[in-house]
Amino acid sequence: MDEPRFTDPDLTAIWNFLRPSPTPVPPSADLARAPHRRTPDAQAIAAREGLDLGPELRRVLRRRPQPAKTQPRLTSPTEGAPAPGNTPQQQGPAASRAVERSRVMRLIAQLAPGLRHYQLRERTTAWAALQLTAPEMETWMRALGADGAAAARACRAFGIKPAALDVVLDGRQVRRRLREGATVTALLALAAERGIDLRRR
């Protein structure tokens, strides 16, 4: 940086007095041991000595380059966040329902591959509403078919478990009668006439 030039000889004298003198560079070993001290600037010296720098000298000092301040880096709310769907702990109920529907839809498509897309959606909605676990869903669906969501709901409401679906009433299994459209109440009555309690199976 070029030395400032003043029109006032008194200011030049003050500048020369306040200007830090160059110091010899110590050996590297001494630099490693020596504590790092900040070199006082002209303003600090003037304040310590009780000197008035005057407006012209203050303007020169203000023009000297100031060290750049490091600004904190601003990050967007989504920056660094895991991709949606990668952390199940952070997924909400909507994401969980979507996964459940996908699993139900795949199972229905396996059991009834000839369904149209709107039929597949309807049956997926009906089965997903039962909120069954994966093993329960597969057991009920394989026993009653892709169209058996309503029958499965009624069986569960009356306390009939999947084991009771294998009971034979007058030569036909309960599951077959339900597939053919028999109601749960009718089957309970028929079983009671035969001395069978389907709810204890």
C-alpha positions as CSV (number, residue, x, y, z in Angstrom):
1,M,0.0,0.0,0.0
2,D,1.3,3.5,-0.9
3,E,2.2,5.8,1.9
4,P,-0.5,8.6,2.3
5,R,0.6,12.1,1.6
6,F,-0.7,15.0,3.8
7,T,-0.7,18.7,3.1
8,D,-0.3,19.4,6.7
9,P,3.2,18.8,8.0
10,D,1.9,18.1,11.5
11,L,-0.2,15.3,10.2
12,T,2.8,13.9,8.4
13,A,4.7,13.9,11.6
14,I,1.9,12.2,13.5
15,W,1.6,9.5,10.7
16,N,5.3,8.8,10.9
17,F,5.1,8.6,14.6
18,L,2.1,6.2,14.6
19,R,3.2,4.1,11.6
20,P,4.4,0.7,12.9
21,S,8.1,0.1,12.2
22,P,9.1,-3.0,10.3
23,T,10.4,-5.7,12.7
24,P,13.0,-8.3,11.8
25,V,11.7,-11.7,10.9
26,P,12.7,-14.2,13.6
27,P,13.9,-17.7,12.7
28,S,11.3,-20.3,12.1
29,A,11.9,-22.1,15.4
30,D,11.2,-18.8,17.2
31,L,8.1,-18.3,15.2
32,A,6.8,-21.7,16.3
33,R,7.4,-20.9,20.0
34,A,6.3,-17.2,20.0
35,P,2.7,-16.4,20.8
36,H,0.8,-14.7,18.1
37,R,0.0,-11.1,19.0
38,R,-2.0,-8.7,17.0
39,T,0.0,-5.7,15.8
40,P,-1.6,-2.5,17.2
41,D,-2.9,-0.1,14.5
42,A,-2.6,3.6,14.4
43,Q,-6.0,4.2,15.9
44,A,-5.2,1.9,18.9
45,I,-1.9,3.7,19.5
46,A,-3.5,7.1,19.2
47,A,-6.2,6.1,21.7
48,R,-3.5,4.8,24.1
49,E,-1.4,8.0,23.8
50,G,-4.4,10.4,24.0
51,L,-3.8,11.9,20.5
52,D,-6.4,13.5,18.3
53,L,-5.9,12.1,14.8
54,G,-7.9,14.8,13.0
55,P,-10.5,14.4,10.3
56,E,-8.0,14.0,7.4
57,L,-6.0,11.2,9.1
58,R,-9.2,9.5,10.1
59,R,-10.3,9.4,6.5
60,V,-7.1,7.8,5.5
61,L,-7.4,5.1,8.1
62,R,-11.0,4.4,7.1
63,R,-9.8,3.8,3.5
64,R,-7.4,1.1,4.6
65,P,-8.6,-2.4,3.6
66,Q,-10.5,-4.2,6.5
67,P,-10.2,-7.9,7.0
68,A,-13.2,-9.8,5.5
69,K,-15.6,-11.2,7.9
70,T,-16.7,-14.7,7.5
71,Q,-20.5,-14.8,7.1
72,P,-22.3,-17.9,8.3
73,R,-23.4,-20.1,5.4
74,L,-27.2,-20.1,5.1
75,T,-28.7,-23.5,4.2
76,S,-32.2,-24.1,2.9
77,P,-34.5,-26.2,5.1
78,T,-34.3,-29.1,2.8
79,E,-30.5,-29.1,2.2
80,G,-28.7,-32.1,3.7
81,A,-32.0,-33.8,4.5
82,P,-32.4,-37.4,3.5
83,A,-34.5,-38.1,0.5
84,P,-38.2,-38.7,1.1
85,G,-38.9,-42.4,1.8
86,N,-35.3,-43.3,2.8
87,T,-36.0,-43.1,6.6
88,P,-39.2,-44.8,7.7
89,Q,-38.9,-43.2,11.2
90,Q,-39.5,-39.8,9.6
91,Q,-42.4,-40.9,7.4
92,G,-45.9,-39.7,8.3
93,P,-49.1,-41.7,8.3
94,A,-49.8,-40.8,4.7
95,A,-46.5,-42.4,3.6
96,S,-47.2,-45.5,5.7
97,R,-50.7,-45.8,4.1
98,A,-49.1,-45.5,0.6
99,V,-46.7,-48.4,1.3
100,E,-49.6,-50.5,2.7
101,R,-51.8,-49.9,-0.3
102,S,-48.9,-50.9,-2.6
103,R,-48.4,-54.2,-0.8
104,V,-52.2,-54.9,-0.8
105,M,-52.4,-54.1,-4.5
106,R,-49.6,-56.4,-5.4
107,L,-51.2,-59.3,-3.5
108,I,-54.6,-58.7,-5.2
109,A,-53.0,-58.6,-8.6
110,Q,-51.3,-62.0,-7.9
111,L,-54.6,-63.6,-6.8
112,A,-56.8,-62.0,-9.5
113,P,-54.6,-61.1,-12.4
114,G,-57.5,-60.4,-14.8
115,L,-58.9,-57.4,-12.9
116,R,-59.1,-54.0,-14.6
117,H,-57.2,-51.2,-13.0
118,Y,-60.3,-49.5,-11.5
119,Q,-61.4,-52.9,-10.1
120,L,-57.9,-53.3,-8.6
121,R,-58.1,-49.9,-7.0
122,E,-61.6,-50.6,-5.5
123,R,-60.5,-53.9,-3.9
124,T,-57.2,-52.4,-2.7
125,T,-59.2,-49.7,-0.9
126,A,-61.5,-52.2,0.7
127,W,-58.8,-54.5,2.0
128,A,-56.5,-51.7,3.1
129,A,-59.3,-50.3,5.3
130,L,-59.2,-53.4,7.4
131,Q,-55.7,-52.4,8.7
132,L,-54.5,-56.0,8.9
133,T,-50.9,-57.1,9.4
134,A,-49.2,-58.6,6.4
135,P,-49.7,-62.3,7.5
136,E,-53.3,-61.6,8.4
137,M,-54.0,-59.9,5.1
138,E,-52.6,-62.8,3.1
139,T,-54.4,-65.4,5.2
140,W,-57.8,-63.8,4.8
141,M,-57.3,-62.9,1.2
142,R,-56.2,-66.4,0.1
143,A,-59.1,-67.9,2.0
144,L,-61.9,-65.5,0.7
145,G,-60.4,-64.2,-2.5
146,A,-59.8,-60.7,-3.8
147,D,-63.5,-59.9,-3.4
148,G,-63.7,-61.1,0.2
149,A,-62.9,-57.9,2.0
150,A,-66.5,-57.4,3.2
151,A,-66.7,-61.1,4.4
152,A,-63.4,-60.7,6.2
153,R,-64.7,-57.6,7.9
154,A,-67.9,-59.4,9.0
155,C,-66.0,-62.4,10.3
156,R,-63.7,-60.2,12.4
157,A,-66.7,-58.3,13.7
158,F,-68.3,-61.5,14.9
159,G,-65.1,-62.9,16.4
160,I,-64.6,-65.6,13.7
161,K,-60.9,-66.3,13.1
162,P,-59.3,-67.7,10.0
163,A,-59.1,-71.2,11.5
164,A,-62.9,-71.4,11.4
165,L,-62.9,-71.0,7.7
166,D,-61.8,-74.6,7.3
167,V,-64.8,-75.9,9.2
168,V,-67.1,-78.1,7.1
169,L,-70.8,-77.4,7.3
170,D,-73.0,-79.9,5.4
171,G,-70.2,-80.9,3.1
172,R,-68.8,-77.5,2.3
173,Q,-66.2,-75.4,4.0
174,V,-67.1,-72.1,5.6
175,R,-64.7,-70.3,3.3
176,R,-66.4,-71.7,0.2
177,R,-69.9,-70.7,1.5
178,L,-68.6,-67.2,2.1
179,R,-67.2,-67.0,-1.4
180,E,-70.6,-68.1,-2.8
181,G,-72.3,-65.2,-1.0
182,A,-73.5,-66.7,2.3
183,T,-73.7,-64.2,5.1
184,V,-71.8,-64.6,8.4
185,T,-74.9,-64.6,10.5
186,A,-76.5,-67.4,8.3
187,L,-73.3,-69.5,8.8
188,L,-73.3,-68.9,12.5
189,A,-76.9,-70.1,12.7
190,L,-76.2,-73.1,10.6
191,A,-73.2,-74.0,12.7
192,A,-75.1,-73.6,15.9
193,E,-77.8,-76.0,14.6
194,R,-75.0,-78.5,14.1
195,G,-73.6,-77.9,17.6
196,I,-70.6,-76.0,16.3
197,D,-69.4,-72.6,17.6
198,L,-67.4,-71.0,14.9
199,R,-66.1,-68.3,17.3
200,R,-64.3,-70.9,19.3
201,R,-62.2,-72.1,16.5
